[in-house]
Amino acid sequence: MLKFSERAINMQSSPIRKLAPLAAAAKKKGKKVYHLNIGQPDIHTPKEFFDAVSNLDMGVLSYVDSQGIPEAINSFRKYYTNWDIHFEEDEVYVTNGGSEALLFAILAVCDYGDDILMPEPFYTNYNSFTSIAGVNIVSFPTKAEAGFHLPVKDIITKSITKKTRAILLSNPGNPTGVVYTKEELYLVAEIAKEYDLFIIADEVYREFVYDGLKYTSFMHLPEIKDRVILIDSISKRYSACGARIGLMATKNRELLPLFLKLCQSRLCASALDQIGAAALINTPKEYFAEVLEEYQARRDVVYNALSNMKGVICQKPTGAFYVVAKLPVENAEDYVKFLLTDFDVDNETVMLAPAEGFYSTEGLGKDEVRISYCLNCEDLKKAMNVIEKGLEAFNK
């Protein structure tokens, strides 16, 4: 009898996409579905990307260096200098999206059966990457009522085991929208030094920080520069999710040959997409200012609507483009299904992501959803109206 791997069997189905068949069925019935379940921006991708690819004449589309083409590496390095972060050329490794960077970072610092510490809720694909690597997630709780900021040190450290090798955080946070303060970063740094841990810093939403807050990167803390693995991507910053170009970078010289071996194992990232990504350094500053203003307006539409819904609990997110809301329901997944199968307003409905799949502790997040505010403000207003009226109907 043919057997299948327990690794694949035990992998979690994506809570972001697993209800897609219900959304497809709703569309077949003629309903409009507002997709608030997935972080796919509708902002235009800068033309600099397309111009670079269109003007290319390579003759032969060949393999390129496993680390990445020099143009892409140096483009990223130039970008980071604007954030007072400085990398040498051999400290940046271009990957197939931030996803591969995360997987490679985990593989570089963890052996099979090791643990990675992270706050929950966390980006659901962290589950997938650790499952593939044979690594366990050990989590500590953060609360909606506190805006998902980090708890006190003792709550974090009591989750550390003898097998814990790293702390993995998304900052700004996916799915929560939290932006950690400098004091919170110093707390993590203190724990990393005390317990001899790496910090895998997923900072792909760096550009999306609202209300005039100042963003601090883990790379801004020199006392832990040998412990930090920076994860980044062009996907959200430039609305280029389909290009699949990310990176991992570190100041730890002993990690660099390990990164190179991992990158060599898959030959190279797409040459075409790297060429497009390299040109994004020429994106006008006005692009980021306009995008930030737009997303803050979208955030306000969603948060103000949620704040006026009876029984809904959430704090105003200050970064990324997500919010996790606690709903007045026993099972949020049942509510999400209800919206897709049994409810609409003027033949329009909404798809949300049940938040239970963003937790590792069984039972947590059962009454929560993640909302992605990647749609324009008018669509978001309609979608929030559907959510509010849907809650009233569901609870009857």
N, C-alpha and C positions, 0 to 999 in steps of 0.2 A: 504493500500500500504506500503510495506517495505521501511524503510528509512535508509540512510547511514549517517555516521558522517561527519559533515562539516570539522572536523579536518583532516580526511583521504582524503576527496575530494579535499581540498585546499592545501594539501601537494605538494610540487614541485617534478616533476619527475627529476631523476638524470640526469644532463647534461653530466655526465661522461659516463653513460650507455644507455641513451635513444635512441641513434642511433645504438645500437647493432644489431637490425634486419637488417639494411642496410649492416653492416659489414658481417653478416652471409650470406646474399644474395650474396655479392661479393665473398665470399669464395666458395659458391656453384657453382659459375661460373668458379671456378678454379683460382681465383686471390689470391695472397699472400697479407695479410693485416698486415701492421706494426701498432701495437697498441701503440700509443703515448697518448692515452686518459686516461689511468688508471695507478695509482701508484703501480703497482705490480712488485716488483724487480725480476730480474732473477738471482740475486746473490744466491749462495748456503746457505742454513740454516746451522749453526754450528752443527757438529755431536754430540756435547754435549747434545743437546736437544733430539735427537733420541735415544742416548745411555741411557739416564735417563729413558725414557719411555719404551724402550725395556727390560731393566733390572728390571722392576717393577713386583712385585708379591704381590698384595694386598689381594688376596683371594676374597674379596668383594669390589666392586667399590662403595663406599658409599658417602653420603653427607659429605662435609667438612665444616669448619667454614665459616660463611658468609663473614667475613672480608678477608679471604684468609688463606692458610696453612702457618704455621710459616716459613717453608723453603723458600717459594716464597717471603714473606714479608721481611725476613732478607737478602735474595739475592738482592732484590731491594735496601734495606738500604745500603748494602755493595757497590753496584754499585754507589750510590749517594755520598758516602764518597770520591770516586775518583774525584768528581766534587766539593768537599768542600761543600756539602749539607748534612745536618745531620738530620735524622728523628728518633723519638722514634718508638717502635714497634706498638703502638696503633695509629700512625699518618698516616699509609699507608693502603689503602684498595684496594685489588685486584678486578678487574672488568672484565667483558666479553668484552675485547678490550677497546681501548681508546674511542670508541663510547659510550659505556655504562657509562664510567667515565664522559664524557661530559654531557650526559643526566642527570645523577645523580647530578652533580655539579649545573646544571641549576635548577633542581627541589629543591635543598637544599637552594638556595638563592633567588629564584624568586617565586612569587605567580602568579596565572592566571591573565593576563593582564599587567604584569610588562614588563619593557624594558631591553634589553641587548645592550650595545654599542659595536660596532666592526668596524674596518677599512674594507672598501671594495676595491677590491674583497676579499672574504673570502672563506674558505673551504665550499663547497656547502652543505654538510650535517649539518652544523650549522643551516641551514634553516629547515632541517627535525627535529632536536632535539628541536629547539624552537617551532616549530609547534606542536609537540607532547605535549610539556609542556604548551602550551597556552601562550607563551611568545613572545613579539614582538622584532624584530631586528631594532635597530636604528643605522644607519651607518654614517660614515664620509668618504670622498673620499681620495684615494691615487692614484698617477698617474704613468703610465708606464715610462713617460719621467724622473721621479725622482727616478726610481728604486723601486717604491712602498714604499718608506720610509714614516714615519709619517709626517703629515703636522704640522703647528704651533699650539700652544695650543688653540688659539681662534677658529680655525676651528673644533677642536675636541670637545671643551666644548659647542659650540652652538648646538650640537646634543644631549646634555644631557637633559633629561626631569625629571619631578618630580617622575616618575615611574622607572627611570633607577636604576638598582640594581648592575650591574657588567659590567666590561669591559672584553671582550673575545678576545684574540689574539693568533695567531699561530706564533711561533718563534723558528727556521726559518719558513718562511711563506709558507703555501700551500694556494693558487696556485702560489704565486709570486716568491718564492725563495729568498725573502728579509731576511737579518739577521739584526735585530734591534741593534743599537749601545747602549752602556751603557747610553749615554745621552738621548736616546729615552725612555729607560726603566725608568729612573728617571723622565722624563716628565709624563709618565703614572702613576708612583707612586704618583707624586705631585697631579695629577688630582683625583686619587682614594682617597687620603686623604682629599682633599678639598671638594669633593662631597660625601664622605662616601660610596665608592663603593668597592665591591670585585674585584679582578683580577683573572680571570680564564685563567691560562697560559698553553696553549697547546704546549708542548715542545717535541713532539715525534720525531722531526728531529734533535735533539741536536747534534748527532754525525756527521751530514753532514754540515760542515762549511768549506768553501774553501779559497784559496789564503792566508793562514796563519792568517786569522782573529781569534780574541779571542772571544769565546762565553760567554755571560753573561746571567744567569738565573734570573728570578724574585725572586727566592729563595736566591739570593746573596745580596738582598737589605733588611737588617735587620729591617729598619724602617717601612716596610709594611708586615712583616712576618705573622701578624694576618689577613691580607686581601687576601693572595695568596692561590689559590687552584691549585695545580700542576696536570696537566694531562700528562700521559705518556703511552707508549705501547712498546711491544717487536716487533711489526709487521714490522716496517721499519728498526729499529736498527739491528735486527738479521735476516732480510728477513724471518719473520715467520708470515705472514699475516693470514694464516689459523689457527693459534693457538688461536687467539682471547683472548689474555691476555693483559690487560692494568692495569692502576691504577689511583687513585686519592689520593692526599696527602695534608695535611695542618698542619700548626702550630696553627690554631685556635681551641682551646679546646672545644668551644661551638658547633662547626660544627661536631665534631667527633661522638656524639650520633645520629645526623641526618644522617650522612653517614652510620652508622651501620644499622639503620632502613631501609634505602633504599636498602642496600645490603641484608638484611634479607628478603625483599619482593620478591627477586628472588632466595632465598635459598643459592646458591653458584655459583662461577665460576667453570669451568671444573677442576676436580681434576687432571686428566691426563695431561692437558696442563699446569697446575700450576707446576707440578713436572718437566716437561720438561723445563719450563721457569726458575725455580729455578736453574737448572744446567747451565744456560747460563752465569752465573757469572764466570764460568771457561773457557769461550771463550778466546783463546790467544789474546794478544794485537795486534799481527801481522794481525789478521783478520780485525780489524778496520782500520789499516793503509792501507792495500791492497784495502779494499772497498772504502775508502775515495779517494785514488789515482785513482781508476777506475771511480768513479762518477765525479771527477773533469775533467777527460779526456772526459767523455761523455758530460759534461756541455760545454766544450770548442768546441766540434764538433757541437753541436746544436747552441750555441751562434755565433760562427764564420760564420756558414751557414746563420743564420738569418740576421746577420750584412751585409752580401753581397747581400741580396735580396732587390730589388728595392721597396721602399715604406714601408718596414717593420720597425716598431719602437719597440725596447726593450733595456733594460739595462742588463748588465751581472748579472745574479743571483749569489748570494754568499752563498746560502745554500739550503737545501732540495734537491729534484731532479725534480724541475718544473721551467718553465718560462712561463710568460704570454706575448704574442706578439700581437701588434696591426698591423693588416694586411691592405693592400690597397684594401679593399672590403667594400661594404655597409653592408652586412650581412654575418658574419662569419659562421653561421649555414648552410646557403645555400652553401657556399664554401665547408664545411666539407661533406655535403651530396653529392655534385658534385664529390668529390674525390672518394667516395664510390660507386657511381652509374654510373658515366660517364667518369671516367678518370683512367688511369694507365700508368706506365712506365715499359715496358717489363713484363706486366701482374702482376705488383705489385702496391699497393696503400697504403694509410695511413688513420688511424682513429685518429682524434683529438677531443678535448673537447671544444665545443663553450663556450666562457667565460661569456656570458651574464648571465648564471645561477649561476655565482659566485658573482653576485651583487644583492642588494636588491632595488637599485634605478632604476626605469624603464628606459630603453633606454641605460644605461651604459653597456659597454662591448660588444656591438652589433657587433663591428668590430674586436674583439679580440678572441684569442684561448689560451687554456692552453695546453702546451706540457710537457709530462712526459718523461724524458730521462732515462728510466729504461731498455732500450735495449743495447746490446753491440755496440761498436763504429762503426763496419762495417755496421750493420743494420741501425744505426742512419744516417750514411752518405747516404745510399740508400733512406731512408725515407725523409731526408731533400731535396734530389734531386727531389723526387716526389712532395714535397710541393712547391718548387720553380717553377718547370715546370707546376704544377697544377695551380698556381696563374696566370702564363702567359696565359694559356689556358682559365681559368675562366674569366679573364678580357677581353678576346677577344669576 
